[in-house]
């Protein structure tokens, strides 16, 4: 589950405003222009079993 974010380039990490135990993690699949980007919610309410949920996908515009 976590290899999805470990294998990419972490672009940004923010606290989830809707959940005190979660973070929003933005991951790029490479460097350069127009690479796939993903936003995940990493929920750490149970630290021994972190939950990762894909929220959205888009192409970078860099």
GUGU-953909 format. One record per residue (C-alpha): residue number from 1; x, y, z. Coordinates in steps of 0.5 Angstrom, whole numbers, plus 500, padded with zeros to 3 digits. Example, Ala and Ser with C-alpha at 12.3 -4.5 7.8 and 13.67 -1.06 7.14 Angstrom:
2
<1,<525,491,516>>,
<2,<527,498,514>>,
***
This chain:
62
<1,<500,500,500>>,
<2,<505,505,502>>,
<3,<510,503,496>>,
<4,<505,508,492>>,
<5,<508,514,495>>,
<6,<515,511,496>>,
<7,<516,510,489>>,
<8,<515,517,487>>,
<9,<517,524,488>>,
<10,<513,527,494>>,
<11,<512,534,492>>,
<12,<508,536,498>>,
<13,<505,534,505>>,
<14,<499,538,508>>,
<15,<495,537,514>>,
<16,<488,534,512>>,
<17,<483,540,514>>,
<18,<478,535,515>>,
<19,<481,530,519>>,
<20,<486,531,525>>,
<21,<490,524,524>>,
<22,<491,525,516>>,
<23,<495,528,511>>,
<24,<495,530,504>>,
<25,<501,527,500>>,
<26,<502,530,493>>,
<27,<506,525,489>>,
<28,<509,526,482>>,
<29,<511,520,478>>,
<30,<517,523,475>>,
<31,<521,530,473>>,
<32,<519,534,468>>,
<33,<513,537,464>>,
<34,<506,533,464>>,
<35,<508,528,469>>,
<36,<502,524,472>>,
<37,<501,527,479>>,
<38,<497,524,485>>,
<39,<494,526,491>>,
<40,<493,521,497>>,
<41,<490,522,504>>,
<42,<495,518,509>>,
<43,<491,516,515>>,
<44,<495,515,521>>,
<45,<489,514,526>>,
<46,<492,507,527>>,
<47,<499,508,526>>,
<48,<501,500,526>>,
<49,<496,500,520>>,
<50,<496,507,516>>,
<51,<491,507,511>>,
<52,<492,510,504>>,
<53,<487,513,499>>,
<54,<488,516,492>>,
<55,<484,522,492>>,
<56,<485,525,485>>,
<57,<490,524,479>>,
<58,<492,530,474>>,
<59,<498,532,469>>,
<60,<503,537,472>>,
<61,<503,543,468>>,
<62,<511,545,469>>,
***
